[in-house]
Amino acid sequence: MEIDTKKFELLDWLKNLEDREVLQQVKAIKDSEGRKKDFDFDEEWENGLNGEEFKAEMRKRIKSYPWKK
């Protein structure tokens, strides 16, 4: 519920906002979010790791964890 409260606070603030520069910045943030939604599965699949690269990356990450001995 906390997220809903924050959204309503932002909406109230935006309704009363008169500063064009701030409004342009908010619009730029909104527009940049749209670019994240353009997802091409085939392209991501081609750029992804193969099995051996994935295993090597996981080994590297696991070894970097601060294990207690």
C-alpha positions as a Markdown table, in Angstrom:
| # | Residue | x | y | z |
|---|---|---|---|---|
| 1 | Met | 0.0 | 0.0 | 0.0 |
| 2 | Glu | 2.9 | 2.3 | 0.5 |
| 3 | Ile | 3.6 | 2.5 | -3.2 |
| 4 | Asp | 0.0 | 3.6 | -3.8 |
| 5 | Thr | 0.4 | 6.4 | -1.3 |
| 6 | Lys | 3.6 | 7.6 | -3.0 |
| 7 | Lys | 1.8 | 7.6 | -6.4 |
| 8 | Phe | -1.1 | 9.6 | -5.1 |
| 9 | Glu | 1.4 | 12.1 | -3.5 |
| 10 | Leu | 3.2 | 12.5 | -6.8 |
| 11 | Leu | -0.1 | 12.9 | -8.7 |
| 12 | Asp | -1.2 | 15.7 | -6.4 |
| 13 | Trp | 2.2 | 17.3 | -6.8 |
| 14 | Leu | 2.1 | 17.1 | -10.6 |
| 15 | Lys | -1.4 | 18.5 | -10.7 |
| 16 | Asn | -0.2 | 21.7 | -9.0 |
| 17 | Leu | 3.2 | 21.9 | -10.8 |
| 18 | Glu | 3.8 | 25.1 | -12.8 |
| 19 | Asp | 7.5 | 24.8 | -13.6 |
| 20 | Arg | 7.9 | 23.9 | -17.3 |
| 21 | Glu | 11.4 | 22.7 | -16.9 |
| 22 | Val | 10.5 | 20.2 | -14.2 |
| 23 | Leu | 7.5 | 19.0 | -16.3 |
| 24 | Gln | 9.9 | 18.5 | -19.2 |
| 25 | Gln | 12.2 | 16.4 | -17.0 |
| 26 | Val | 9.3 | 14.3 | -15.8 |
| 27 | Lys | 8.1 | 13.8 | -19.3 |
| 28 | Ala | 11.7 | 12.8 | -20.4 |
| 29 | Ile | 11.7 | 10.2 | -17.6 |
| 30 | Lys | 8.3 | 8.9 | -18.7 |
| 31 | Asp | 9.4 | 8.7 | -22.3 |
| 32 | Ser | 12.6 | 6.8 | -21.4 |
| 33 | Glu | 10.6 | 4.2 | -19.6 |
| 34 | Gly | 8.9 | 3.4 | -22.9 |
| 35 | Arg | 12.2 | 2.5 | -24.5 |
| 36 | Lys | 12.7 | -0.2 | -21.9 |
| 37 | Lys | 9.4 | -1.9 | -23.0 |
| 38 | Asp | 10.7 | -2.5 | -26.5 |
| 39 | Phe | 12.0 | -6.1 | -26.0 |
| 40 | Asp | 13.1 | -8.2 | -28.9 |
| 41 | Phe | 13.4 | -11.8 | -27.7 |
| 42 | Asp | 15.3 | -13.0 | -30.7 |
| 43 | Glu | 17.9 | -10.2 | -30.4 |
| 44 | Glu | 18.3 | -10.9 | -26.7 |
| 45 | Trp | 18.7 | -14.6 | -27.3 |
| 46 | Glu | 21.5 | -14.0 | -29.9 |
| 47 | Asn | 23.3 | -11.7 | -27.4 |
| 48 | Gly | 22.9 | -14.0 | -24.5 |
| 49 | Leu | 25.4 | -16.3 | -22.9 |
| 50 | Asn | 25.8 | -19.9 | -24.1 |
| 51 | Gly | 25.9 | -22.7 | -21.6 |
| 52 | Glu | 29.7 | -22.7 | -21.0 |
| 53 | Glu | 29.8 | -18.9 | -20.6 |
| 54 | Phe | 26.9 | -19.1 | -18.2 |
| 55 | Lys | 28.6 | -21.7 | -16.0 |
| 56 | Ala | 31.8 | -19.8 | -16.0 |
| 57 | Glu | 30.0 | -16.6 | -14.9 |
| 58 | Met | 28.2 | -18.4 | -12.1 |
| 59 | Arg | 31.4 | -20.0 | -10.9 |
| 60 | Lys | 33.0 | -16.5 | -10.8 |
| 61 | Arg | 30.1 | -15.0 | -8.9 |
| 62 | Ile | 29.9 | -17.9 | -6.4 |
| 63 | Lys | 33.7 | -17.6 | -5.7 |
| 64 | Ser | 33.3 | -13.9 | -5.1 |
| 65 | Tyr | 30.7 | -14.3 | -2.3 |
| 66 | Pro | 32.0 | -13.6 | 1.2 |
| 67 | Trp | 31.8 | -17.2 | 2.4 |
| 68 | Lys | 32.4 | -17.8 | 6.2 |
| 69 | Lys | 34.8 | -20.7 | 6.8 |
